[in-house]
Structures are given as structure tokens and as C-alpha cells.
Amino acid sequence: MDITNGIPAPSDPSSTPSPAPTSVADNAAAAVQTLSPTVQNVLAGGPTPPAPTPDAAPSSPQPAKGGAWRALVTGALSGLAGSAGARSFGAGLAGGAAAELEQARQQKLDALASQNQQSVIRFRDAQSAQLVNQAAVDAFKLNALPQQIQDTHNANAISTMKELQSMGYNPVAAVGDHDQAGAALSALTQSHGSVPPLFALHVGNQTVAFDLSHIADDDSGRILDTVNKYGRVLGRPALSPAQWSQLPTADKTKLINDSLGVTSIVPDPSKIDSQIAEQKFRIQTYGMQPSHLQDPDISAALQRNLGMLQSAQKDFDNHKVQFAAREQAAKSAAEAAAKRESDLASNWVPKVSADEKKKAELAENIASNANDVASILLKRPDIVGAVAGRFTSIEQMVGNNDPDISALATHIHNIAMANSGVHGFRSQEGVQSFENVMLNNFKNGPKAVAGALAASASSVQTFVDNARPDTYKTHSKRGGALRGMAVR
């Protein structure tokens, strides 16, 4: 039954796969084929590489590898990691003298500027840009570590990747040493409208990325189970389906990223001591859970991480000066990348006022909640009859035992509040009047509800167009706020 009446409802991950760019893997199997033979063997059920024990003697550091995601944060790093064919860590540092670093940085920036003229990279929001930037920094740090430590990280990352695959989530990008990360991000921009928030796994000197917004839209309950499962490691209270459904997408994205990253830790020279202390706390916290809530695989991954971090700590101590220099170089390059991302992800037209921004965001909030209502009605067409005639106010719906009815009421109330704000109304009577109009539409059927929602969102589209550039996802030239928020 078509109830959207022009409202594109959020995609259902169980039936509609996330679109993928033609230049990267369009499903999990294709992505796995790009990985190294060793990693493919593990994914096929072969043995997992052994983890270093806490007392294992530190091995000699390896020369930094040119991971492709590093293209986003290199510049200063290129002279450091690839100078004069260095075969050792110290030689690589010696080759990366200050003058050469600056020259390499400028060359890389010039190359990126030229590349960006040919291919557009647009981030969906600040969160998306930050996640991509962090993935690049993590890849660089990991590639600078001894192979034994990388193998342990790979083992845990592979387990997480297999878990995501088993739930039906496919990578949207698989970038190797010789690929161009910029090309992958440009392809994602073209296929998704912008680069979505990504969860990155670094496996076998490659980065495999999953679309977090696609995962967050899954209302089957499986991702909530995963969030709660890893939340026990972090000491986080379990979320109910009703609580999860009412969370903003950005909050869901952060929870999913934090949860999936529990077992995929990258040792950081600047905070290795706190990483070890935190890992011990996680092991202790998880061990206090009832036995039936503890997953042996998670317990094993936590112990592997502790051994990896303690091994890395010894290695960092033996090469403290070198790692400090690399850390500073990475920080400087990351700051430059963050500024570039900020420029690429410009979300507002020049000189737009604070009031115009506020009204545009309220208009987008209306569209977001309208899409959420459409999604509930698509999933529960019976809810229209359940609501019609049974309730005289939105407040009555909020207290209902049916989580979908309660969520529906919350979304309608949010639309009413945003509608008053965008038009400058301040009276509670205006909010209740809008709610009553929406509630009355349930007596006329789903098309009446959808039509009223679409009309509300369309009536405030002009506020979005006044504040957003025409390349932004919610601008009329991109399909409008209804479409933009449906694919967020």
C-alpha cells in the first residue's frame, strides 16, 4: 500500500541494499576479493593470526606503508614515509627532513586541488567528515606498527567484518594501498549524493568501509542487539526498541560506531597508557556481567587487545622519539585535512544569518520527522485504524503501550513544535492545533496523513533554499528536504 504520497520513506535494509559506486565493491563478496590472500583465508574460515602476549619481546618497527586512505592526511607524511627508499624506521625519519616534508606537503596539496577540480567530494555532514578523517589517521598509525601488532588488530577487525556481513551489511568501499581514496569518496558522493558517515575497518593494509546511516536505518532490531551487546563492555545500559527509535540519526550513528569499534583498537603512542588502563577496565566491566550475557568471542578479543596494547607500549618506549615525531606530523596533516574537509562540506550559503540557519534546520527537522512517520506507517499500515477515533490528543498517544503509536505521537509533536518555530509562533495553542489537525487525518486514512505531512514539509522548503547551497542534500535542486532527509 502506497502511503507516502510523494514522501520517499527511508530504505529498508532487509529488502533494499545500499547503493554502491561502480568503482568500489558493490557487495561484501566483491569487497573481500580485493583483500590479501591471508585475510581472505581467514574470512573463509581459516586460522586467525596469533596474538602477541603481554610479555612478548617487542619486534623491530616496520617502515610505514603507503595506505591509500593516508592520501587524505598525507602531504607532510609523504616525505616521512617514502623518502629515499628508507628500509628502517629511523632511516625513514631521517629522510623526512623539514624542507622535504614541506615540499612534499605542498606537492600533495596541489595534486589534491587538481583532483578535486575533476571529482567532487561532498560530506553529508560534519560527523561524516570527522569519521573519514579519523579513519585516515588510524590507518597511518596502524601501518607504522610492527607486523605482529597489525596481525592482532587484523584478527579482531576481521571478526567485526564477518559479524557485519552475517547481518547482511555490505561494504560500500574497499580501498587498498594502490587505490586512490579520493576517487572512492568521489564515487560515493556521486552514488549517495554525499559521503555518508562511514565505519572503517583496517584489514591487511586495506580499509573496508560500511555506511553507518544505512545501518542506523535498520529497524529489524539486529543492530540494536549489537549495540547493546557491545554496550555491556562499555558499562552502558541497554536501550529498548522504543528508546532506540526516538534517537536522532547522528546519535544512532555514534553509538553504532563506538560499539563496533570496541574490539578494533589502534594503539596510539600519545595515549597508550590510558588505552591499556581503559582496556583493563573494559575486561573487568564485562567480567561482572551475568554469564549468559557474556560472549566468549568478545572476551577473547578483549584479551587479545590487552596483549596487543602492552606489546605496543614496549615498542613505543623503545622508539619514543621517532614515534613522537611521526605523531606530530600526523597531527599537522590531519589538521590540514580537516580544514579541507570543512571547505568541501560547506553547508551554508555565504553570509547566511543565524536566524536563517535556525529556520532551515527546523524545516529539515519537519522533513525528518515526516519521513519517520511515513516509515512507521509503511511498516504498520494497521496503525491508522488503531489511532483513528481512539485518541483525542497527541498526549494520549505518547502514553500508549504500543511503541509505534508512542513514537508516532512523538514525531507529530516534534513536527508541530518545529512548524511553530519556523513560522515564529510561540503559543502552545498553535502547537496543539497543528497536532489536532494531524490526528484528525487518521480518520481519513493513510493518504490524508501522508498528504498533510508532505504539505507541511513543502511549505517550509523555501527556508531551506534560502540558507543551503544548491548542492546541499535538502535543497530543491537536490530533490528537496523530504528526499534529502529520507536518504540521510
KAFEN-V856956 format. One record per residue. N is the residue number from 1. PHI is phi in whole degrees, 0 to 359 (NA if undefined). NEAR is the number of other ideal C-beta (glycine too) atoms within 8 Angstrom. D_CENTER is the distance of its C-alpha to the mean C-alpha in whole Angstrom. Layout:
N/PHI/NEAR/D_CENTER, N/PHI/NEAR/D_CENTER
This chain:
1/NA/4/32, 2/276/4/31, 3/244/12/30, 4/281/10/27, 5/48/9/30, 6/100/7/28, 7/265/14/25, 8/287/9/22, 9/287/10/21, 10/303/9/17, 11/293/9/17, 12/265/8/18, 13/301/14/16, 14/285/6/19, 15/239/4/21, 16/240/6/19, 17/291/7/17, 18/293/10/14, 19/297/6/16, 20/228/13/16, 21/293/13/17, 22/291/7/21, 23/270/6/20, 24/231/15/18, 25/298/14/18, 26/259/8/18, 27/200/9/18, 28/297/10/18, 29/298/6/21, 30/295/10/21, 31/295/15/18, 32/296/10/20, 33/297/8/23, 34/277/9/22, 35/277/13/22, 36/292/8/25, 37/304/5/28, 38/297/8/27, 39/293/14/24, 40/299/11/25, 41/298/9/28, 42/293/14/25, 43/296/11/23, 44/278/6/27, 45/109/4/28, 46/287/6/29, 47/292/5/30, 48/277/8/27, 49/304/10/28, 50/294/5/29, 51/266/10/28, 52/289/11/30, 53/276/7/32, 54/302/8/32, 55/263/3/35, 56/294/9/35, 57/291/4/36, 58/295/8/34, 59/269/8/34, 60/291/6/34, 61/295/10/31, 62/263/10/30, 63/297/9/30, 64/296/13/26, 65/260/9/25, 66/273/9/24, 67/308/14/20, 68/291/13/19, 69/298/13/16, 70/295/15/18, 71/300/12/19, 72/280/11/17, 73/233/15/18, 74/283/12/22, 75/103/12/25, 76/296/14/27, 77/282/14/25, 78/296/12/27, 79/292/15/30, 80/287/15/30, 81/273/15/28, 82/238/8/30, 83/282/11/34, 84/52/5/37, 85/58/4/36, 86/302/11/35, 87/253/5/36, 88/223/8/35, 89/299/13/33, 90/296/7/35, 91/295/10/37, 92/297/15/33, 93/293/11/33, 94/299/8/37, 95/289/12/36, 96/267/12/33, 97/296/8/36, 98/302/5/35, 99/296/6/36, 100/292/11/35, 101/300/13/31, 102/296/9/32, 103/295/9/33, 104/296/12/30, 105/299/14/28, 106/294/9/30, 107/299/9/30, 108/294/12/26, 109/296/10/26, 110/297/8/28, 111/295/8/27, 112/294/11/24, 113/298/8/25, 114/296/8/27, 115/296/10/24, 116/290/11/23, 117/288/5/26, 118/267/5/26, 119/225/9/22, 120/268/7/20, 121/243/11/16, 122/233/11/15, 123/271/13/11, 124/297/15/10, 125/197/10/10, 126/297/8/11, 127/298/11/7, 128/297/15/6, 129/296/15/9, 130/295/9/9, 131/293/14/6, 132/295/15/8, 133/296/14/11, 134/295/9/11, 135/298/14/10, 136/294/16/14, 137/296/11/15, 138/297/11/15, 139/298/14/16, 140/297/16/19, 141/299/13/20, 142/295/12/20, 143/292/13/22, 144/274/12/24, 145/270/13/25, 146/302/11/28, 147/300/8/27, 148/298/10/28, 149/289/14/25, 150/299/12/23, 151/297/11/24, 152/294/15/24, 153/301/14/20, 154/300/14/20, 155/300/13/22, 156/290/14/19, 157/295/12/16, 158/297/13/18, 159/299/12/19, 160/294/12/15, 161/297/12/15, 162/295/9/18, 163/296/9/17, 164/296/11/14, 165/296/10/17, 166/295/6/19, 167/271/9/17, 168/92/7/17, 169/267/10/13, 170/255/14/14, 171/296/11/12, 172/256/16/12, 173/202/16/13, 174/223/14/15, 175/247/12/17, 176/256/9/20, 177/304/9/22, 178/258/4/24, 179/270/9/21, 180/255/8/20, 181/299/14/17, 182/301/13/18, 183/295/10/19, 184/294/14/16, 185/291/11/14, 186/296/11/17, 187/295/13/17, 188/296/15/14, 189/299/14/15, 190/291/8/18, 191/276/9/17, 192/250/13/14, 193/89/9/16, 194/188/11/13, 195/287/14/10, 196/282/13/7, 197/296/13/3, 198/244/15/4, 199/260/13/5, 200/255/14/8, 201/243/12/12, 202/261/16/15, 203/226/12/18, 204/57/8/21, 205/63/10/20, 206/230/15/18, 207/243/16/14, 208/251/13/13, 209/241/14/9, 210/243/14/8, 211/281/12/6, 212/292/14/4, 213/293/12/7, 214/294/14/9, 215/293/14/9, 216/295/11/9, 217/282/11/12, 218/288/10/14, 219/256/8/17, 220/285/7/19, 221/99/7/18, 222/288/8/17, 223/286/12/14, 224/296/10/15, 225/300/8/18, 226/293/13/15, 227/300/13/14, 228/290/10/17, 229/296/10/19, 230/281/14/17, 231/297/14/17, 232/295/14/21, 233/293/11/20, 234/272/11/19, 235/73/6/22, 236/266/6/20, 237/299/4/22, 238/292/7/21, 239/264/12/19, 240/277/6/22, 241/303/9/21, 242/294/9/22, 243/296/8/20, 244/297/11/17, 245/294/9/18, 246/267/7/18, 247/287/10/15, 248/299/5/13, 249/302/11/10, 250/298/8/9, 251/290/8/10, 252/299/11/9, 253/301/13/6, 254/295/9/7, 255/298/12/9, 256/294/15/8, 257/298/12/6, 258/296/10/10, 259/291/13/11, 260/294/12/11, 261/275/9/11, 262/302/11/14, 263/257/12/16, 264/245/12/15, 265/270/12/16, 266/252/9/17, 267/303/14/21, 268/241/8/21, 269/303/12/25, 270/281/5/24, 271/217/7/23, 272/296/13/24, 273/298/7/27, 274/291/7/24, 275/296/12/22, 276/295/12/25, 277/298/8/26, 278/295/8/23, 279/295/13/23, 280/297/9/26, 281/295/8/26, 282/297/12/23, 283/299/12/25, 284/294/8/28, 285/298/12/26, 286/293/13/25, 287/293/8/29, 288/274/5/30, 289/288/9/28, 290/306/5/31, 291/303/5/31, 292/286/4/30, 293/260/6/27, 294/263/12/26, 295/261/6/25, 296/304/6/27, 297/294/7/24, 298/292/14/22, 299/301/12/25, 300/295/8/26, 301/295/11/22, 302/296/14/23, 303/292/9/26, 304/298/12/25, 305/297/13/23, 306/298/13/25, 307/298/14/28, 308/297/15/25, 309/294/14/25, 310/291/10/29, 311/293/15/29, 312/295/12/27, 313/301/12/29, 314/297/10/32, 315/293/14/31, 316/297/12/30, 317/298/7/33, 318/286/7/35, 319/226/10/33, 320/301/9/32, 321/296/6/33, 322/296/11/32, 323/293/11/28, 324/297/9/29, 325/296/9/30, 326/295/13/26, 327/298/10/24, 328/294/8/26, 329/297/13/25, 330/296/13/22, 331/297/8/21, 332/297/9/23, 333/293/14/22, 334/296/12/18, 335/297/8/20, 336/295/13/21, 337/294/12/18, 338/298/11/16, 339/295/8/19, 340/296/9/19, 341/297/12/15, 342/298/10/17, 343/294/7/20, 344/290/11/18, 345/259/13/15, 346/300/7/19, 347/258/7/18, 348/229/9/22, 349/288/8/25, 350/301/4/27, 351/64/4/29, 352/291/9/28, 353/280/6/29, 354/298/5/27, 355/294/6/29, 356/293/11/28, 357/298/11/24, 358/300/9/25, 359/293/14/26, 360/296/14/24, 361/292/8/21, 362/294/14/23, 363/297/16/24, 364/292/13/20, 365/296/11/20, 366/299/16/23, 367/296/15/21, 368/298/11/18, 369/292/13/21, 370/298/17/23, 371/295/15/20, 372/295/11/20, 373/296/14/24, 374/301/14/24, 375/296/11/21, 376/295/13/24, 377/292/14/27, 378/293/10/26, 379/283/7/25, 380/231/8/28, 381/298/9/31, 382/291/6/33, 383/293/13/32, 384/297/12/34, 385/292/6/37, 386/291/9/36, 387/273/12/35, 388/303/8/38, 389/81/3/41, 390/269/5/40, 391/235/8/38, 392/252/4/40, 393/207/10/37, 394/296/13/33, 395/302/7/34, 396/294/9/36, 397/291/13/33, 398/301/10/30, 399/274/6/33, 400/287/9/33, 401/286/3/32, 402/282/8/30, 403/299/9/26, 404/288/10/26, 405/295/12/29, 406/297/13/28, 407/295/13/24, 408/302/13/26, 409/297/13/28, 410/298/10/25, 411/296/13/24, 412/294/14/27, 413/297/12/28, 414/298/10/25, 415/297/17/26, 416/297/14/29, 417/296/9/28, 418/295/13/26, 419/298/13/29, 420/294/13/32, 421/294/11/30, 422/290/12/29, 423/264/7/33, 424/81/5/34, 425/277/7/36, 426/233/5/36, 427/277/7/38, 428/293/5/37, 429/298/6/39, 430/295/10/37, 431/297/12/34, 432/294/11/36, 433/297/8/38, 434/297/12/35, 435/299/13/34, 436/294/9/37, 437/297/9/37, 438/297/14/34, 439/297/13/35, 440/295/8/38, 441/294/11/36, 442/294/12/36, 443/287/7/39, 444/263/8/39, 445/108/8/37, 446/296/10/33, 447/293/9/34, 448/293/10/35, 449/296/16/32, 450/296/15/30, 451/296/10/32, 452/294/11/32, 453/297/14/28, 454/297/13/28, 455/295/8/31, 456/296/12/30, 457/291/16/27, 458/291/9/29, 459/292/6/31, 460/251/16/29, 461/299/12/27, 462/298/6/29, 463/293/13/28, 464/293/16/24, 465/295/10/26, 466/288/11/28, 467/249/12/25, 468/261/13/23, 469/293/9/23, 470/290/9/24, 471/267/7/21, 472/282/10/19, 473/298/10/17, 474/260/13/19, 475/288/14/23, 476/304/9/26, 477/291/5/26, 478/256/13/22, 479/111/6/23, 480/93/14/23, 481/296/14/21, 482/300/16/21, 483/289/10/20, 484/299/17/17, 485/281/13/16, 486/290/11/17, 487/254/11/14, 488/296/9/11
